[in-house]
Amino acid sequence: MCLTLTLFCSCGSSSKIANKSHTKPANSSISENKANVLAIINKVNKHWQNTHPVPDRAFWNPAAYHTGNIEAYKVTGNQDYLNYSKAWAEKNEYKGAKSDNKAEWKYNYGETNDHVLFGDWQIAFQTYIDIYTVEGQKDPQKIKRAREVMEYQMSTNANDYWWWADGLYMVMPVMTKLYKVTGNELYLKKLHDYLNYANSIMYDEESQLYFRDAKYLFPKHKSANGKKDFWARGDGWVFAGLAKVIQDLPKDAIFREEYITRYKAMAKSLKEAQQPEGYWTRSILDPEQAPGPETSGTAFFTYGYLWGINNGILDKKIYLPVIEKSWDYLTKVALQEDGTVGYVQPIGERAIPGQVVDINSTADFGVGAFLLAASEMYRFLEKI
C-alpha cells in the first residue's frame, strides 16, 4: 500500500503554490515526512509564543489555544511549550472565573468573574488537568479548582449548562479528564445528561450536524439562500470535542458507543460538505453565504478525522482523501511564511455574509486548532 500525502510547509499564498506530493511505501522510512510536520508545528507555535509573550486570561479563546499547545508539547517534548502553558495557568491561579462566592456563580453568557459555571470559563480546566497529568510529581492544587467547580455544578439539579455548540468542546473533555483522574462515575453521568440537553435544542437529525444554538434552528433561521445554516467552527468544536471525549473513555465505558455513533455520523456529513479546495466554508451547507476558505473549522475537522483514523474508529480508505485535501489547504494556504495561521474567522457565532477573512485573519483559538491537527498528523505518520 502506498500513501500519497502533501506535507510541505507553506511559503506563500494559495494562488501561487503548486501542489506537491510525497509518496512512500507504508513500510519505508517516513522520518522526512515526520520532520516536515514537526517543523510546521514548531514554526507555528514558536511564532505564536514569540509574538504573545504575556500570559492571557483564562477565557475560552486563549484557553482553546492552550489545548493545542499541550498537544504540541506531547508530540515534540519541547519543554518551552509546557512552560508557556504553566505560566498561563499560574497567572490565572489554575482557575477559570475567579469568584469564590458560590451563591453568585452563574452559567449564562458572561465575561465577569462570577460566571464560574459558564463553559467559556471552564475550558481552561482541560489544560490544568493535562499539566497535572503530564508532570511526574502530580500536584493536586493544579486541579483543585476544576474539581470544586465541576463537582459543585454536578450537585445542582440543572442540566441546561451547554446551550451552544462551542460549549461542547469547552467542557465535555473536562468531564472525561476529571473522570480519568478521579474515577468518579458521576462525571460520565452528568456529561451524558448535559449533552442530551444540548442535543435536544441544537442537533439536527436529518443533517446530523449541530446548529450553533437554538437561535439558528431551521426554519426559524435560514442561510442567505434559504438553507439550514450550520456554522463551521461551531460544528468543529463539537466534532473535536467528541473525539476528545471518546479518547478519554475506557473501551467499556457507559455511553461510549453512543458517542462514537454520533461522531461517525458527523464525519459522514462533513465529508460530503468539504469544498474541492480542502476547506469547509463558514456556512457548511450554503457555501455562497460566506464563500472562501476558513481555517478554524477546517483545522478542528482535520484533527477530528485524523484522530478517528489513528484510533481505528474511522475508515482510512474513506476519510484519508478528506484529510489529504484539508491538510493541503492548512499547510499551503492557511499557513504563511512567517508562521502565521491565516484565514481564521474572527470571534463570532455564525457565518456573516461579506465579512472579510483573509491571510491576515488570525486568532489564538485558530492557532490552537491548527496545532491540534498538526499534532494528530504527526501521530498518524508514526503509525504508518
DRENPA-69102 format. One record per residue (C-alpha): x, y, z; residue number from 1; chain; residue in three letters. Coordinates in steps of 0.25 Angstrom, whole numbers, plus 5000, padded with zeros to 4 digits. Example, Ala and Ser with C-alpha at 12.3 -4.5 7.8 and 13.67 -1.06 7.14 Angstrom:
<recs>
+------+------+------+-----+-------+-----+
:    X :    Y :    Z :   n : chain : res :
+------+------+------+-----+-------+-----+
: 5049 : 4982 : 5031 :   1 :     A : Ala :
: 5055 : 4996 : 5029 :   2 :     A : Ser :
+------+------+------+-----+-------+-----+
</recs>
This chain:
<recs>
+------+------+------+-----+-------+-----+
:    X :    Y :    Z :   n : chain : res :
+------+------+------+-----+-------+-----+
: 5000 : 5000 : 5000 :   1 :     A : Met :
: 5005 : 5014 : 4997 :   2 :     A : Cys :
: 5001 : 5027 : 5004 :   3 :     A : Leu :
: 5001 : 5040 : 4996 :   4 :     A : Thr :
: 5000 : 5052 : 5005 :   5 :     A : Leu :
: 5005 : 5066 : 5004 :   6 :     A : Thr :
: 5014 : 5070 : 5015 :   7 :     A : Leu :
: 5021 : 5082 : 5011 :   8 :     A : Phe :
: 5022 : 5095 : 5018 :   9 :     A : Cys :
: 5015 : 5107 : 5013 :  10 :     A : Ser :
: 5023 : 5118 : 5007 :  11 :     A : Cys :
: 5013 : 5127 : 5000 :  12 :     A : Gly :
: 4998 : 5129 : 4997 :  13 :     A : Ser :
: 4989 : 5119 : 4991 :  14 :     A : Ser :
: 4988 : 5124 : 4977 :  15 :     A : Ser :
: 5003 : 5123 : 4974 :  16 :     A : Lys :
: 5006 : 5110 : 4981 :  17 :     A : Ile :
: 5007 : 5097 : 4973 :  18 :     A : Ala :
: 5002 : 5084 : 4978 :  19 :     A : Asn :
: 5013 : 5075 : 4982 :  20 :     A : Lys :
: 5012 : 5060 : 4987 :  21 :     A : Ser :
: 5022 : 5051 : 4995 :  22 :     A : His :
: 5019 : 5037 : 4993 :  23 :     A : Thr :
: 5026 : 5026 : 5001 :  24 :     A : Lys :
: 5022 : 5011 : 5003 :  25 :     A : Pro :
: 5016 : 5009 : 5016 :  26 :     A : Ala :
: 5027 : 5000 : 5021 :  27 :     A : Asn :
: 5038 : 5010 : 5018 :  28 :     A : Ser :
: 5045 : 5021 : 5026 :  29 :     A : Ser :
: 5036 : 5033 : 5028 :  30 :     A : Ile :
: 5045 : 5041 : 5036 :  31 :     A : Ser :
: 5046 : 5052 : 5026 :  32 :     A : Glu :
: 5030 : 5053 : 5026 :  33 :     A : Asn :
: 5030 : 5054 : 5041 :  34 :     A : Lys :
: 5041 : 5064 : 5041 :  35 :     A : Ala :
: 5033 : 5073 : 5032 :  36 :     A : Asn :
: 5021 : 5072 : 5041 :  37 :     A : Val :
: 5030 : 5075 : 5053 :  38 :     A : Leu :
: 5036 : 5087 : 5046 :  39 :     A : Ala :
: 5022 : 5092 : 5043 :  40 :     A : Ile :
: 5017 : 5090 : 5058 :  41 :     A : Ile :
: 5030 : 5098 : 5063 :  42 :     A : Asn :
: 5029 : 5109 : 5052 :  43 :     A : Lys :
: 5014 : 5112 : 5056 :  44 :     A : Val :
: 5016 : 5110 : 5071 :  45 :     A : Asn :
: 5029 : 5118 : 5073 :  46 :     A : Lys :
: 5023 : 5129 : 5064 :  47 :     A : His :
: 5011 : 5130 : 5073 :  48 :     A : Trp :
: 5018 : 5129 : 5086 :  49 :     A : Gln :
: 5029 : 5139 : 5082 :  50 :     A : Asn :
: 5019 : 5149 : 5078 :  51 :     A : Thr :
: 5010 : 5147 : 5090 :  52 :     A : His :
: 5020 : 5146 : 5102 :  53 :     A : Pro :
: 5010 : 5151 : 5113 :  54 :     A : Val :
: 5000 : 5141 : 5118 :  55 :     A : Pro :
: 4986 : 5144 : 5115 :  56 :     A : Asp :
: 4973 : 5142 : 5124 :  57 :     A : Arg :
: 4967 : 5128 : 5125 :  58 :     A : Ala :
: 4955 : 5131 : 5116 :  59 :     A : Phe :
: 4951 : 5122 : 5104 :  60 :     A : Trp :
: 4959 : 5128 : 5093 :  61 :     A : Asn :
: 4973 : 5127 : 5099 :  62 :     A : Pro :
: 4969 : 5114 : 5106 :  63 :     A : Ala :
: 4966 : 5108 : 5093 :  64 :     A : Ala :
: 4980 : 5111 : 5088 :  65 :     A : Tyr :
: 4986 : 5104 : 5100 :  66 :     A : His :
: 4978 : 5091 : 5097 :  67 :     A : Thr :
: 4986 : 5091 : 5084 :  68 :     A : Gly :
: 4999 : 5096 : 5091 :  69 :     A : Asn :
: 4999 : 5084 : 5101 :  70 :     A : Ile :
: 4997 : 5074 : 5089 :  71 :     A : Glu :
: 5009 : 5081 : 5082 :  72 :     A : Ala :
: 5017 : 5078 : 5095 :  73 :     A : Tyr :
: 5012 : 5064 : 5095 :  74 :     A : Lys :
: 5018 : 5061 : 5081 :  75 :     A : Val :
: 5030 : 5069 : 5082 :  76 :     A : Thr :
: 5035 : 5068 : 5096 :  77 :     A : Gly :
: 5038 : 5083 : 5095 :  78 :     A : Asn :
: 5039 : 5088 : 5110 :  79 :     A : Gln :
: 5037 : 5102 : 5105 :  80 :     A : Asp :
: 5023 : 5099 : 5101 :  81 :     A : Tyr :
: 5019 : 5093 : 5114 :  82 :     A : Leu :
: 5025 : 5104 : 5122 :  83 :     A : Asn :
: 5017 : 5114 : 5113 :  84 :     A : Tyr :
: 5004 : 5107 : 5118 :  85 :     A : Ser :
: 5009 : 5106 : 5132 :  86 :     A : Lys :
: 5012 : 5121 : 5132 :  87 :     A : Ala :
: 4998 : 5124 : 5127 :  88 :     A : Trp :
: 4992 : 5114 : 5138 :  89 :     A : Ala :
: 5000 : 5120 : 5149 :  90 :     A : Glu :
: 4996 : 5135 : 5145 :  91 :     A : Lys :
: 4981 : 5130 : 5146 :  92 :     A : Asn :
: 4983 : 5123 : 5159 :  93 :     A : Glu :
: 4979 : 5110 : 5152 :  94 :     A : Tyr :
: 4965 : 5116 : 5152 :  95 :     A : Lys :
: 4955 : 5120 : 5141 :  96 :     A : Gly :
: 4946 : 5131 : 5146 :  97 :     A : Ala :
: 4951 : 5134 : 5160 :  98 :     A : Lys :
: 4939 : 5137 : 5169 :  99 :     A : Ser :
: 4939 : 5129 : 5182 : 100 :     A : Asp :
: 4925 : 5132 : 5185 : 101 :     A : Asn :
: 4916 : 5120 : 5181 : 102 :     A : Lys :
: 4903 : 5128 : 5183 : 103 :     A : Ala :
: 4907 : 5137 : 5172 : 104 :     A : Glu :
: 4912 : 5127 : 5162 : 105 :     A : Trp :
: 4905 : 5128 : 5148 : 106 :     A : Lys :
: 4905 : 5119 : 5136 : 107 :     A : Tyr :
: 4899 : 5129 : 5125 : 108 :     A : Asn :
: 4908 : 5137 : 5116 : 109 :     A : Tyr :
: 4917 : 5146 : 5123 : 110 :     A : Gly :
: 4932 : 5150 : 5124 : 111 :     A : Glu :
: 4932 : 5154 : 5138 : 112 :     A : Thr :
: 4938 : 5146 : 5150 : 113 :     A : Asn :
: 4924 : 5142 : 5155 : 114 :     A : Asp :
: 4921 : 5133 : 5143 : 115 :     A : His :
: 4929 : 5122 : 5149 : 116 :     A : Val :
: 4919 : 5111 : 5143 : 117 :     A : Leu :
: 4919 : 5117 : 5129 : 118 :     A : Phe :
: 4927 : 5107 : 5120 : 119 :     A : Gly :
: 4935 : 5118 : 5113 : 120 :     A : Asp :
: 4942 : 5120 : 5127 : 121 :     A : Trp :
: 4943 : 5105 : 5129 : 122 :     A : Gln :
: 4951 : 5101 : 5117 : 123 :     A : Ile :
: 4964 : 5105 : 5124 : 124 :     A : Ala :
: 4962 : 5093 : 5133 : 125 :     A : Phe :
: 4966 : 5084 : 5121 : 126 :     A : Gln :
: 4980 : 5089 : 5121 : 127 :     A : Thr :
: 4981 : 5090 : 5136 : 128 :     A : Tyr :
: 4977 : 5075 : 5137 : 129 :     A : Ile :
: 4987 : 5072 : 5125 : 130 :     A : Asp :
: 4998 : 5079 : 5133 : 131 :     A : Ile :
: 4995 : 5071 : 5145 : 132 :     A : Tyr :
: 4995 : 5058 : 5137 : 133 :     A : Thr :
: 5008 : 5060 : 5129 : 134 :     A : Val :
: 5016 : 5064 : 5141 : 135 :     A : Glu :
: 5023 : 5053 : 5148 : 136 :     A : Gly :
: 5020 : 5059 : 5162 : 137 :     A : Gln :
: 5005 : 5062 : 5162 : 138 :     A : Lys :
: 5001 : 5074 : 5170 : 139 :     A : Asp :
: 4986 : 5073 : 5174 : 140 :     A : Pro :
: 4986 : 5088 : 5175 : 141 :     A : Gln :
: 4986 : 5089 : 5160 : 142 :     A : Lys :
: 4972 : 5082 : 5159 : 143 :     A : Ile :
: 4966 : 5087 : 5172 : 144 :     A : Lys :
: 4958 : 5098 : 5166 : 145 :     A : Arg :
: 4954 : 5089 : 5154 : 146 :     A : Ala :
: 4949 : 5079 : 5163 : 147 :     A : Arg :
: 4942 : 5089 : 5172 : 148 :     A : Glu :
: 4935 : 5096 : 5161 : 149 :     A : Val :
: 4930 : 5083 : 5153 : 150 :     A : Met :
: 4926 : 5076 : 5166 : 151 :     A : Glu :
: 4918 : 5087 : 5171 : 152 :     A : Tyr :
: 4912 : 5088 : 5157 : 153 :     A : Gln :
: 4908 : 5073 : 5157 : 154 :     A : Met :
: 4902 : 5075 : 5171 : 155 :     A : Ser :
: 4891 : 5084 : 5165 : 156 :     A : Thr :
: 4878 : 5080 : 5158 : 157 :     A : Asn :
: 4881 : 5088 : 5145 : 158 :     A : Ala :
: 4884 : 5080 : 5133 : 159 :     A : Asn :
: 4884 : 5092 : 5123 : 160 :     A : Asp :
: 4898 : 5097 : 5124 : 161 :     A : Tyr :
: 4902 : 5094 : 5110 : 162 :     A : Trp :
: 4893 : 5102 : 5101 : 163 :     A : Trp :
: 4903 : 5106 : 5090 : 164 :     A : Trp :
: 4911 : 5097 : 5081 : 165 :     A : Ala :
: 4924 : 5103 : 5086 : 166 :     A : Asp :
: 4922 : 5099 : 5100 : 167 :     A : Gly :
: 4923 : 5084 : 5096 : 168 :     A : Leu :
: 4937 : 5086 : 5093 : 169 :     A : Tyr :
: 4940 : 5095 : 5105 : 170 :     A : Met :
: 4934 : 5086 : 5115 : 171 :     A : Val :
: 4931 : 5071 : 5110 : 172 :     A : Met :
: 4946 : 5068 : 5111 : 173 :     A : Pro :
: 4947 : 5074 : 5125 : 174 :     A : Val :
: 4937 : 5064 : 5130 : 175 :     A : Met :
: 4945 : 5052 : 5124 : 176 :     A : Thr :
: 4958 : 5057 : 5128 : 177 :     A : Lys :
: 4953 : 5058 : 5142 : 178 :     A : Leu :
: 4947 : 5044 : 5142 : 179 :     A : Tyr :
: 4961 : 5039 : 5138 : 180 :     A : Lys :
: 4967 : 5046 : 5149 : 181 :     A : Val :
: 4957 : 5043 : 5160 : 182 :     A : Thr :
: 4949 : 5030 : 5155 : 183 :     A : Gly :
: 4936 : 5037 : 5159 : 184 :     A : Asn :
: 4926 : 5032 : 5150 : 185 :     A : Glu :
: 4917 : 5044 : 5153 : 186 :     A : Leu :
: 4925 : 5052 : 5143 : 187 :     A : Tyr :
: 4921 : 5042 : 5132 : 188 :     A : Leu :
: 4906 : 5042 : 5136 : 189 :     A : Lys :
: 4905 : 5057 : 5136 : 190 :     A : Lys :
: 4913 : 5058 : 5123 : 191 :     A : Leu :
: 4902 : 5050 : 5117 : 192 :     A : His :
: 4891 : 5058 : 5124 : 193 :     A : Asp :
: 4897 : 5071 : 5119 : 194 :     A : Tyr :
: 4899 : 5066 : 5105 : 195 :     A : Leu :
: 4885 : 5061 : 5104 : 196 :     A : Asn :
: 4880 : 5075 : 5107 : 197 :     A : Tyr :
: 4889 : 5081 : 5097 : 198 :     A : Ala :
: 4885 : 5070 : 5086 : 199 :     A : Asn :
: 4870 : 5073 : 5089 : 200 :     A : Ser :
: 4872 : 5088 : 5086 : 201 :     A : Ile :
: 4882 : 5089 : 5074 : 202 :     A : Met :
: 4885 : 5075 : 5068 : 203 :     A : Tyr :
: 4878 : 5073 : 5054 : 204 :     A : Asp :
: 4875 : 5058 : 5052 : 205 :     A : Glu :
: 4874 : 5060 : 5037 : 206 :     A : Glu :
: 4887 : 5067 : 5034 : 207 :     A : Ser :
: 4894 : 5060 : 5046 : 208 :     A : Gln :
: 4900 : 5073 : 5050 : 209 :     A : Leu :
: 4899 : 5084 : 5061 : 210 :     A : Tyr :
: 4893 : 5097 : 5060 : 211 :     A : Phe :
: 4901 : 5107 : 5067 : 212 :     A : Arg :
: 4890 : 5109 : 5077 : 213 :     A : Asp :
: 4875 : 5110 : 5078 : 214 :     A : Ala :
: 4874 : 5123 : 5071 : 215 :     A : Lys :
: 4879 : 5117 : 5058 : 216 :     A : Tyr :
: 4869 : 5105 : 5057 : 217 :     A : Leu :
: 4863 : 5103 : 5043 : 218 :     A : Phe :
: 4853 : 5108 : 5038 : 219 :     A : Pro :
: 4852 : 5120 : 5048 : 220 :     A : Lys :
: 4866 : 5124 : 5043 : 221 :     A : His :
: 4871 : 5121 : 5029 : 222 :     A : Lys :
: 4884 : 5123 : 5022 : 223 :     A : Ser :
: 4885 : 5134 : 5011 : 224 :     A : Ala :
: 4880 : 5124 : 5001 : 225 :     A : Asn :
: 4869 : 5118 : 5010 : 226 :     A : Gly :
: 4876 : 5106 : 5014 : 227 :     A : Lys :
: 4880 : 5101 : 5028 : 228 :     A : Lys :
: 4891 : 5109 : 5034 : 229 :     A : Asp :
: 4902 : 5101 : 5041 : 230 :     A : Phe :
: 4914 : 5109 : 5045 : 231 :     A : Trp :
: 4927 : 5102 : 5042 : 232 :     A : Ala :
: 4934 : 5106 : 5055 : 233 :     A : Arg :
: 4922 : 5102 : 5063 : 234 :     A : Gly :
: 4922 : 5088 : 5057 : 235 :     A : Asp :
: 4937 : 5088 : 5058 : 236 :     A : Gly :
: 4936 : 5090 : 5073 : 237 :     A : Trp :
: 4926 : 5078 : 5074 : 238 :     A : Val :
: 4934 : 5069 : 5065 : 239 :     A : Phe :
: 4947 : 5071 : 5072 : 240 :     A : Ala :
: 4940 : 5071 : 5086 : 241 :     A : Gly :
: 4934 : 5057 : 5083 : 242 :     A : Leu :
: 4948 : 5052 : 5079 : 243 :     A : Ala :
: 4954 : 5057 : 5092 : 244 :     A : Lys :
: 4943 : 5050 : 5100 : 245 :     A : Val :
: 4944 : 5037 : 5093 : 246 :     A : Ile :
: 4959 : 5037 : 5095 : 247 :     A : Gln :
: 4958 : 5038 : 5110 : 248 :     A : Asp :
: 4947 : 5027 : 5112 : 249 :     A : Leu :
: 4951 : 5013 : 5115 : 250 :     A : Pro :
: 4946 : 5003 : 5104 : 251 :     A : Lys :
: 4935 : 4998 : 5113 : 252 :     A : Asp :
: 4930 : 5012 : 5118 : 253 :     A : Ala :
: 4916 : 5015 : 5118 : 254 :     A : Ile :
: 4911 : 5023 : 5107 : 255 :     A : Phe :
: 4924 : 5022 : 5099 : 256 :     A : Arg :
: 4917 : 5015 : 5087 : 257 :     A : Glu :
: 4906 : 5025 : 5087 : 258 :     A : Glu :
: 4917 : 5036 : 5085 : 259 :     A : Tyr :
: 4924 : 5028 : 5075 : 260 :     A : Ile :
: 4911 : 5027 : 5067 : 261 :     A : Thr :
: 4909 : 5042 : 5067 : 262 :     A : Arg :
: 4923 : 5045 : 5064 : 263 :     A : Tyr :
: 4923 : 5035 : 5052 : 264 :     A : Lys :
: 4910 : 5041 : 5047 : 265 :     A : Ala :
: 4916 : 5055 : 5047 : 266 :     A : Met :
: 4929 : 5050 : 5040 : 267 :     A : Ala :
: 4920 : 5045 : 5028 : 268 :     A : Lys :
: 4912 : 5058 : 5027 : 269 :     A : Ser :
: 4924 : 5067 : 5028 : 270 :     A : Leu :
: 4931 : 5059 : 5017 : 271 :     A : Lys :
: 4920 : 5062 : 5008 : 272 :     A : Glu :
: 4921 : 5077 : 5010 : 273 :     A : Ala :
: 4936 : 5079 : 5008 : 274 :     A : Gln :
: 4940 : 5088 : 4997 : 275 :     A : Gln :
: 4949 : 5083 : 4986 : 276 :     A : Pro :
: 4960 : 5092 : 4991 : 277 :     A : Glu :
: 4960 : 5085 : 5004 : 278 :     A : Gly :
: 4954 : 5095 : 5014 : 279 :     A : Tyr :
: 4939 : 5096 : 5019 : 280 :     A : Trp :
: 4932 : 5109 : 5017 : 281 :     A : Thr :
: 4927 : 5117 : 5029 : 282 :     A : Arg :
: 4912 : 5112 : 5026 : 283 :     A : Ser :
: 4915 : 5098 : 5024 : 284 :     A : Ile :
: 4903 : 5095 : 5015 : 285 :     A : Leu :
: 4902 : 5108 : 5008 : 286 :     A : Asp :
: 4916 : 5112 : 5002 : 287 :     A : Pro :
: 4910 : 5124 : 4996 : 288 :     A : Glu :
: 4906 : 5131 : 5009 : 289 :     A : Gln :
: 4921 : 5133 : 5013 : 290 :     A : Ala :
: 4930 : 5128 : 5001 : 291 :     A : Pro :
: 4944 : 5125 : 5002 : 292 :     A : Gly :
: 4954 : 5118 : 5012 : 293 :     A : Pro :
: 4953 : 5117 : 5027 : 294 :     A : Glu :
: 4963 : 5111 : 5036 : 295 :     A : Thr :
: 4958 : 5109 : 5050 : 296 :     A : Ser :
: 4946 : 5100 : 5046 : 297 :     A : Gly :
: 4955 : 5093 : 5035 : 298 :     A : Thr :
: 4966 : 5090 : 5046 : 299 :     A : Ala :
: 4956 : 5085 : 5056 : 300 :     A : Phe :
: 4950 : 5075 : 5046 : 301 :     A : Phe :
: 4964 : 5071 : 5041 : 302 :     A : Thr :
: 4968 : 5068 : 5055 : 303 :     A : Tyr :
: 4955 : 5060 : 5057 : 304 :     A : Gly :
: 4957 : 5052 : 5045 : 305 :     A : Tyr :
: 4972 : 5049 : 5048 : 306 :     A : Leu :
: 4968 : 5045 : 5062 : 307 :     A : Trp :
: 4958 : 5035 : 5057 : 308 :     A : Gly :
: 4967 : 5028 : 5047 : 309 :     A : Ile :
: 4978 : 5028 : 5057 : 310 :     A : Asn :
: 4969 : 5021 : 5067 : 311 :     A : Asn :
: 4963 : 5011 : 5058 : 312 :     A : Gly :
: 4949 : 5017 : 5058 : 313 :     A : Ile :
: 4948 : 5024 : 5044 : 314 :     A : Leu :
: 4951 : 5016 : 5031 : 315 :     A : Asp :
: 4965 : 5021 : 5026 : 316 :     A : Lys :
: 4961 : 5018 : 5011 : 317 :     A : Lys :
: 4948 : 5026 : 5012 : 318 :     A : Ile :
: 4954 : 5038 : 5020 : 319 :     A : Tyr :
: 4969 : 5039 : 5017 : 320 :     A : Leu :
: 4965 : 5047 : 5004 : 321 :     A : Pro :
: 4958 : 5057 : 5012 : 322 :     A : Val :
: 4970 : 5059 : 5021 : 323 :     A : Ile :
: 4979 : 5060 : 5009 : 324 :     A : Glu :
: 4971 : 5071 : 5004 : 325 :     A : Lys :
: 4969 : 5079 : 5017 : 326 :     A : Ser :
: 4984 : 5077 : 5021 : 327 :     A : Trp :
: 4988 : 5082 : 5007 : 328 :     A : Asp :
: 4979 : 5095 : 5010 : 329 :     A : Tyr :
: 4984 : 5097 : 5024 : 330 :     A : Leu :
: 4999 : 5096 : 5021 : 331 :     A : Thr :
: 4999 : 5103 : 5007 : 332 :     A : Lys :
: 4988 : 5113 : 5008 : 333 :     A : Val :
: 4985 : 5116 : 5023 : 334 :     A : Ala :
: 5000 : 5115 : 5028 : 335 :     A : Leu :
: 5008 : 5127 : 5024 : 336 :     A : Gln :
: 5023 : 5129 : 5022 : 337 :     A : Glu :
: 5025 : 5135 : 5036 : 338 :     A : Asp :
: 5017 : 5124 : 5043 : 339 :     A : Gly :
: 5004 : 5132 : 5044 : 340 :     A : Thr :
: 4992 : 5124 : 5042 : 341 :     A : Val :
: 4983 : 5132 : 5033 : 342 :     A : Gly :
: 4968 : 5131 : 5029 : 343 :     A : Tyr :
: 4963 : 5130 : 5043 : 344 :     A : Val :
: 4949 : 5135 : 5044 : 345 :     A : Gln :
: 4949 : 5145 : 5056 : 346 :     A : Pro :
: 4941 : 5143 : 5069 : 347 :     A : Ile :
: 4926 : 5141 : 5066 : 348 :     A : Gly :
: 4915 : 5131 : 5065 : 349 :     A : Glu :
: 4911 : 5130 : 5051 : 350 :     A : Arg :
: 4915 : 5131 : 5036 : 351 :     A : Ala :
: 4914 : 5146 : 5033 : 352 :     A : Ile :
: 4912 : 5150 : 5018 : 353 :     A : Pro :
: 4922 : 5160 : 5014 : 354 :     A : Gly :
: 4931 : 5158 : 5026 : 355 :     A : Gln :
: 4946 : 5159 : 5021 : 356 :     A : Val :
: 4954 : 5146 : 5025 : 357 :     A : Val :
: 4968 : 5146 : 5018 : 358 :     A : Asp :
: 4983 : 5143 : 5021 : 359 :     A : Ile :
: 4983 : 5154 : 5031 : 360 :     A : Asn :
: 4972 : 5148 : 5039 : 361 :     A : Ser :
: 4978 : 5140 : 5051 : 362 :     A : Thr :
: 4974 : 5137 : 5065 : 363 :     A : Ala :
: 4979 : 5129 : 5077 : 364 :     A : Asp :
: 4967 : 5119 : 5076 : 365 :     A : Phe :
: 4971 : 5117 : 5061 : 366 :     A : Gly :
: 4985 : 5114 : 5064 : 367 :     A : Val :
: 4981 : 5104 : 5075 : 368 :     A : Gly :
: 4972 : 5097 : 5065 : 369 :     A : Ala :
: 4984 : 5097 : 5055 : 370 :     A : Phe :
: 4993 : 5091 : 5066 : 371 :     A : Leu :
: 4983 : 5080 : 5069 : 372 :     A : Leu :
: 4982 : 5076 : 5055 : 373 :     A : Ala :
: 4997 : 5076 : 5052 : 374 :     A : Ala :
: 5000 : 5068 : 5065 : 375 :     A : Ser :
: 4990 : 5058 : 5061 : 376 :     A : Glu :
: 4996 : 5057 : 5047 : 377 :     A : Met :
: 5010 : 5054 : 5054 : 378 :     A : Tyr :
: 5003 : 5043 : 5061 : 379 :     A : Arg :
: 4997 : 5038 : 5048 : 380 :     A : Phe :
: 5011 : 5037 : 5042 : 381 :     A : Leu :
: 5016 : 5030 : 5054 : 382 :     A : Glu :
: 5006 : 5019 : 5052 : 383 :     A : Lys :
: 5009 : 5016 : 5037 : 384 :     A : Ile :
+------+------+------+-----+-------+-----+
</recs>
